[in-house]
Amino acid sequence: MRAVVQRVRRAAVRVAGRTVGEIQAGLLVLLGIGKEDTPADADWMIQKLLGLRIFPDEAGKMNRSVTDIRGGLLVVSQFTLYGDVRKGYRPSFSDAMPPADAERFYAEFLVSLRAATTLPVAEGRFAAMMEVELVNDGPVTIVLDSGERASSPFRVASKITHGQDARPPATPHA
């Protein structure tokens, strides 16, 4: 899963000129669902969203979460976060979950998010042409990708030992 998370003073989403979701201070979450995503990715994303410390404390440091400030979350489905433009100029969305599966996954994500918090959770309308309006606070914008979480088997950390590379010494050629 990929999310573009924006700290907002307020945000709203409209479909055909009608407001379908809105929040006051909190997080606007543009959420993309990848074809390989699992419930474990959704659980990780929910925990990260609820615990992400990007709101200021009394000293002005980013030290509070949306949970701490009792803010809201506006979640808007955005498959274009899986747009791949490495080749050519027209994005390929082959890494996005197919629409029917993604709609179910998005609905289940929202059920799980609402079960995990008492905070207000608003949503956009899946696959609709939406207008998203926000007042970004900061601005503060964070990109999250569940495929890059610390427990991912695909993440490889390089080891540095006493300023030296941990690679084995090269063997001389005979």
Backbone hydrogen bonds in HBPLUS format (Angstrom, degrees):
<---DONOR---> <-ACCEPTOR-->    atom                        ^
c    i                          cat <-CA-CA->   ^        H-A-AA   ^      H-
h    n   atom  resd res      DA  || num        DHA   H-A  angle D-A-AA Bond
n    s   type  num  typ     dist DA aas  dist angle  dist       angle   num
A0146-SER N   A0001-MET O   2.81 MM 145  5.24 157.0  1.86 151.2 158.2     1
A0002-ARG N   A0032-GLY O   2.95 MM  30  4.96 165.3  1.97 137.4 142.0     2
A0032-GLY N   A0002-ARG O   2.69 MM  30  4.96 175.0  1.69 156.9 158.7     3
A0003-ALA N   A0144-LEU O   2.86 MM 141  5.09 156.9  1.92 146.1 148.0     4
A0144-LEU N   A0003-ALA O   2.82 MM 141  5.09 165.9  1.84 153.0 157.9     5
A0004-VAL N   A0030-LEU O   2.95 MM  26  5.12 152.8  2.03 141.9 150.3     6
A0030-LEU N   A0004-VAL O   2.96 MM  26  5.12 173.1  1.96 150.9 151.0     7
A0005-VAL N   A0142-ILE O   2.75 MM 137  5.11 178.5  1.75 166.2 165.9     8
A0142-ILE N   A0005-VAL O   2.82 MM 137  5.11 160.7  1.86 149.5 155.6     9
A0006-GLN N   A0028-LEU O   2.90 MM  22  5.16 165.1  1.92 151.4 156.4    10
A0028-LEU N   A0006-GLN O   2.94 MM  22  5.16 165.5  1.96 150.9 155.0    11
A0007-ARG N   A0140-VAL O   3.00 MM 133  5.47 162.6  2.03 152.1 157.7    12
A0137-ASP N   A0007-ARG O   2.77 MM 130  5.49 178.2  1.77 143.1 143.3    13
A0008-VAL N   A0026-GLY O   2.92 MM  18  5.50 172.8  1.93 149.5 151.8    14
A0026-GLY N   A0008-VAL O   3.06 MM  18  5.50 157.4  2.11 146.2 147.6    15
A0009-ARG N   A0135-VAL O   2.80 MM 126  5.52 164.4  1.83 165.7 171.0    16
A0135-VAL N   A0010-ARG O   2.95 MM 125  5.58 154.4  2.02 165.2 162.7    17
A0011-ALA N   A0023-ILE O   3.12 MM  12  5.49 160.3  2.16 139.7 141.1    18
A0023-ILE N   A0011-ALA O   2.88 MM  12  5.49 157.5  1.93 156.6 161.2    19
A0012-ALA N   A0133-GLU O   2.80 MM 121  5.28 155.0  1.86 155.0 160.3    20
A0133-GLU N   A0012-ALA O   2.85 MM 121  5.28 168.4  1.86 156.8 160.8    21
A0013-VAL N   A0021-GLY O   2.83 MM   8  5.36 151.8  1.91 161.1 161.4    22
A0020-VAL N   A0013-VAL O   2.89 MM   7  5.98 162.7  1.92 154.4 159.7    23
A0014-ARG N   A0131-GLU O   2.84 MM 117  5.11 157.2  1.89 145.5 153.3    24
A0131-GLU N   A0014-ARG O   2.92 MM 117  5.11 157.6  1.97 145.2 151.9    25
A0015-VAL N   A0018-ARG O   2.87 MM   3  5.32 156.8  1.92 149.3 148.9    26
A0018-ARG N   A0015-VAL O   2.99 MM   3  5.32 165.9  2.01 117.1 120.5    27
A0072-GLY N   A0025-ALA O   2.96 MM  47  6.29 154.0  2.03 137.1 144.6    28
A0027-LEU N   A0072-GLY O   2.86 MM  45  6.32 156.2  1.91 157.2 161.3    29
A0074-LEU N   A0027-LEU O   2.89 MM  47  6.32 161.9  1.92 162.7 167.9    30
A0029-VAL N   A0074-LEU O   2.75 MM  45  5.95 174.9  1.75 162.8 163.2    31
A0076-VAL N   A0029-VAL O   2.80 MM  47  6.11 167.6  1.81 165.0 166.8    32
A0031-LEU N   A0076-VAL O   2.81 MM  45  5.92 163.8  1.83 149.2 154.8    33
A0078-GLN N   A0031-LEU O   2.66 MM  47  5.26 158.4  1.71 142.1 137.9    34
A0097-MET N   A0033-ILE O   2.91 MM  64  5.82 170.1  1.92 141.9 140.0    35
A0037-ASP N   A0034-GLY O   3.08 MM   3  5.32 167.0  2.10 113.4 117.2    36
A0035-LYS N   A0095-ASP O   2.87 MM  60  5.68 161.6  1.90 140.3 142.2    37
A0041-ASP N   A0038-THR O   2.96 MM   3  5.29 128.6  2.23 106.4 119.2    38
A0042-ALA N   A0038-THR O   3.25 MM   4  6.71 154.4  2.32 148.1 155.1    39
A0043-ASP N   A0039-PRO O   2.88 MM   4  6.15 162.4  1.91 153.7 158.0    40
A0044-TRP N   A0040-ALA O   2.99 MM   4  6.15 161.3  2.03 144.8 149.7    41
A0045-MET N   A0041-ASP O   2.92 MM   4  6.14 161.3  1.96 149.4 154.6    42
A0046-ILE N   A0042-ALA O   2.90 MM   4  6.13 162.8  1.93 155.4 159.7    43
A0047-GLN N   A0043-ASP O   3.04 MM   4  6.26 169.3  2.05 153.4 155.8    44
A0048-LYS N   A0044-TRP O   2.92 MM   4  6.10 158.3  1.97 149.9 156.6    45
A0049-LEU N   A0045-MET O   2.85 MM   4  6.03 164.7  1.87 155.1 158.9    46
A0050-LEU N   A0046-ILE O   3.00 MM   4  6.18 166.5  2.02 155.3 158.5    47
A0051-GLY N   A0047-GLN O   3.02 MM   4  6.02 137.8  2.20 140.6 151.3    48
A0052-LEU N   A0048-LYS O   2.82 MM   4  5.54 128.9  2.08 149.3 157.9    49
A0055-PHE N   A0064-ARG O   2.87 MM   9  4.78 158.6  1.92 150.4 149.0    50
A0063-ASN N   A0055-PHE O   2.96 MM   8  6.05 140.0  2.12 150.8 150.8    51
A0064-ARG N   A0055-PHE O   2.86 MM   9  4.78 157.2  1.91 151.0 150.1    52
A0057-ASP N   A0061-LYS O   2.81 MM   4  5.54 138.4  1.98 142.3 153.6    53
A0060-GLY N   A0057-ASP O   2.96 MM   3  5.19 161.1  2.00 111.1 116.7    54
A0063-ASN N   A0061-LYS O   2.84 MM   2  5.58 103.7  2.43 117.3 101.0    55
A0069-ILE N   A0065-SER O   3.11 MM   4  6.49 152.5  2.19 150.4 156.8    56
A0071-GLY N   A0066-VAL O   2.98 MM   5  5.13 163.7  2.01 151.6 154.6    57
A0070-ARG N   A0067-THR O   3.17 MM   3  5.00 149.9  2.27  97.5 106.6    58
A0073-LEU N   A0120-PRO O   2.92 MM  47  6.34 151.0  2.00 152.0 161.5    59
A0122-ALA N   A0073-LEU O   2.76 MM  49  6.14 165.9  1.78 163.4 168.2    60
A0075-VAL N   A0122-ALA O   2.97 MM  47  6.32 164.0  2.00 143.6 142.3    61
A0124-GLY N   A0075-VAL O   2.93 MM  49  6.33 144.0  2.06 153.8 152.0    62
A0081-LEU N   A0078-GLN O   3.19 MM   3  6.10 171.6  2.19 124.1 126.1    63
A0082-TYR N   A0079-PHE O   2.97 MM   3  5.89 169.0  1.99 126.8 130.2    64
A0083-GLY N   A0080-THR O   2.96 MM   3  5.00 154.7  2.02 112.7 112.3    65
A0084-ASP N   A0092-SER O   2.82 MM   8  5.05 153.6  1.89 141.8 150.8    66
A0092-SER N   A0084-ASP O   3.00 MM   8  5.05 159.3  2.05 131.5 137.2    67
A0096-ALA N   A0093-PHE O   3.06 MM   3  5.49 160.6  2.10 113.5 119.8    68
A0102-ALA N   A0098-PRO O   2.81 MM   4  5.88 162.7  1.84 160.8 165.6    69
A0103-GLU N   A0099-PRO O   2.85 MM   4  5.97 153.0  1.93 152.1 157.7    70
A0104-ARG N   A0100-ALA O   3.41 MM   4  6.66 159.4  2.45 140.8 144.9    71
A0105-PHE N   A0101-ASP O   2.94 MM   4  6.18 163.0  1.97 151.4 156.8    72
A0106-TYR N   A0102-ALA O   2.79 MM   4  5.90 162.2  1.82 151.8 156.2    73
A0107-ALA N   A0103-GLU O   3.02 MM   4  6.20 161.1  2.06 145.3 150.3    74
A0108-GLU N   A0104-ARG O   2.90 MM   4  6.16 159.7  1.94 151.7 157.4    75
A0109-PHE N   A0105-PHE O   2.79 MM   4  6.01 148.8  1.88 146.3 156.0    76
A0110-LEU N   A0106-TYR O   3.01 MM   4  6.31 158.5  2.05 150.7 155.2    77
A0111-VAL N   A0107-ALA O   3.05 MM   4  6.35 155.2  2.11 146.4 153.2    78
A0112-SER N   A0108-GLU O   2.92 MM   4  6.14 164.7  1.95 150.9 154.9    79
A0113-LEU N   A0109-PHE O   2.81 MM   4  6.05 156.4  1.87 151.6 158.8    80
A0114-ARG N   A0110-LEU O   2.93 MM   4  6.07 166.4  1.95 149.2 152.7    81
A0115-ALA N   A0111-VAL O   2.96 MM   4  6.16 143.4  2.10 142.2 152.9    82
A0116-ALA N   A0112-SER O   3.03 MM   4  6.18 130.9  2.28 139.0 151.3    83
A0116-ALA N   A0113-LEU O   3.08 MM   3  5.10 133.7  2.30  97.0 109.9    84
A0128-ALA N   A0125-ARG O   3.19 MM   3  5.62 163.3  2.22 133.5 132.7    85
A0148-GLU N   A0145-ASP O   2.91 MM   3  5.52 162.2  1.94 118.8 124.8    86
A0149-ARG N   A0146-SER O   3.34 MM   3  5.25 166.4  2.36 105.5 105.8    87
A0152-SER N   A0149-ARG O   2.94 MM   3  5.47 164.6  1.96 122.8 126.6    88
A0155-ARG N   A0152-SER O   3.25 MM   3  5.60 168.7  2.27 112.1 115.5    89
A0161-THR N   A0164-GLN O   2.97 MM   3  5.22 161.3  2.01 162.2 159.5    90
A0164-GLN N   A0161-THR O   2.75 MM   3  5.22 161.5  1.78 122.0 127.4    91
